[in-house]
Amino acid sequence: MNAPVATELDIASLTRSVHEAVAGQAFGTHTADAAFDAALFHCVETNVHSIVDIAAGRLTVAEADPGHALCFAEVVADLGIPFGALERAYWVGVERLLQEWIACSRAGSAQGKGSFDELIGDPTSAVFPYVLRMLDLVRNRHDEVSTALCGSGEDRRREVVEQLLRGAVSRHDQELDNTLGYRLRGWHLGLVFETSDRADTRRTLARLCDRAGSWGSLVVPDGAGRASAWLGFARRPDAMTLHRLRQAIAQRGGPVAVGGPAEGIDGIRQAHDEAHRAAELRPTLAAPPGCVWYRDVRLEAFLLDDVDAAHHFVVAELGTLAEESERAHRIRETLLASLATGSHARAAAELGVHENTVRLRLRSAVDVLGDALHDRRTELLVALRLRRALGAPHAESEAAAG
């Protein structure tokens, strides 16, 4: 077939329109997950391209590559989303695509490019055979993945974890431990991995268990490109255990967020929530480390609900010391070390400079801050930590402070 309007369609605009309809009507809150939404957009984009190419006579239905559709079906099944939502997504997409197709044909006809019938061609002969073929393929792939998860007990583990995190489970039960393959008593560290490779995550957890002396781990999918996990300990992990764990996580590479340690069933939730808060804070940080520990950034987590207000606070407290210059940076780091340690000597040791250097830089800080160095020590310490976390202030924050 050859539908003339196929060559007139704005593919990028059409893709955005179809994606918007599918995201809103088929998957609801799942599209709040950026990785899931990106996978959905890629699937929509490839489907739109294939249908337009079929309508333009550049491709046949049999030649269309189903790889993108199968990958997205795996994502959907892996997250426990029923096939009905996926099927609905295809038919919502068909409806929106045909609406745009008709609108483009009418516009072309009004511009004298041909009659409406000539321009529109027969889109159904491209759309429906293609969609029916894809639905058959993705149904089979969705069933395969769902069956595998069911057979491995993964779906039941995910269900129990969801109940734990909702607070629907408040008492320990040996059956829960058996279902999860993980002991709920004891102490827990929560982790969030930015990855879609479950096998790699399990290998990483095995190495972390070995390095930290953990008696076990638990991992469940947490969106399309993320996994939530826990490491369990018979007693509260000490400073040396946490240090070894930090080193092991740093060697892994890739974004990781950690919460806890916390105890018992409530600790499962607390460690998970803290790890998620640390992960959500990462995009706000000017230079986030590979591993963000909630215990290191919990002050920032509380203060950064309003990033603009935090920038204003930093500039108001630090004045010109908030600026992006090497001199201001040295003074800030020295002032932060001094306020945090309460000692010139300790600050010098931490910074690797002479104690007299610390004194000189603090005198420069006094020139800018005046009495605030003594009268507003808490505010200055908070402002310095926020400046380190956020990076250079926004221009409007500097203007407002000025």
Stockholm file with secondary structure:
# STOCKHOLM 1.0

chainA/1-402         MNAPVATELDIASLTRSVHEAVAGQAFGTHTADAAFDAALFHCVETNVHSIVDIAAGRLTVAEADPGHALCFAEVVADLGIPFGALERAYWVGVERLLQEWIACSRAGSAQGKGSFDELIGDPTSAVFPYVLRMLDLVRNRHDEVSTALCGSGEDRRREVVEQLLRGAVSRHDQELDNTLGYRLRGWHLGLVFETSDRADTRRTLARLCDRAGSWGSLVVPDGAGRASAWLGFARRPDAMTLHRLRQAIAQRGGPVAVGGPAEGIDGIRQAHDEAHRAAELRPTLAAPPGCVWYRDVRLEAFLLDDVDAAHHFVVAELGTLAEESERAHRIRETLLASLATGSHARAAAELGVHENTVRLRLRSAVDVLGDALHDRRTELLVALRLRRALGAPHAESEAAAG
#=GR chainA/1-402 SS CCCGGGGTCCHHHHHHHHHHHHIIIIIGGGGGSHHHHHHHHHHHHHHHHHHHHHHTTSCCTTTSCCHHHHHHHHHHHHTTCCHHHHHHHHHHHHHHHHHHHHHHHHHHHHTTSSCHHHHHCCTHHHHHHHHHHHHHHHHHHHHHHHHHHHHHTHHHHHHHHHHHHHTCCCSCCHHHHHHHTSCCSSEEEEEEEECSCHHHHHHHHHHHHHHHTCSEEEEEECSTTEEEEEEEESSCCCHHHHHHHHHHHHHHCSCEEEEEEEEHHHHHHHHHHHHHHHHHHGGGSSSCCSEEEHHHHHHHHHHTTSHHHHHHHHHHHHGGGGSSSHHHHHHHHHHHHHHHHSCHHHHHHHHTSCHHHHHHHHHHHHHHHTTHHHHCHHHHHHHHHHHHHHCSCCHHHHHHHC
#=GC SS_cons         CCCGGGGTCCHHHHHHHHHHHHIIIIIGGGGGSHHHHHHHHHHHHHHHHHHHHHHTTSCCTTTSCCHHHHHHHHHHHHTTCCHHHHHHHHHHHHHHHHHHHHHHHHHHHHTTSSCHHHHHCCTHHHHHHHHHHHHHHHHHHHHHHHHHHHHHTHHHHHHHHHHHHHTCCCSCCHHHHHHHTSCCSSEEEEEEEECSCHHHHHHHHHHHHHHHTCSEEEEEECSTTEEEEEEEESSCCCHHHHHHHHHHHHHHCSCEEEEEEEEHHHHHHHHHHHHHHHHHHGGGSSSCCSEEEHHHHHHHHHHTTSHHHHHHHHHHHHGGGGSSSHHHHHHHHHHHHHHHHSCHHHHHHHHTSCHHHHHHHHHHHHHHHTTHHHHCHHHHHHHHHHHHHHCSCCHHHHHHHC
//
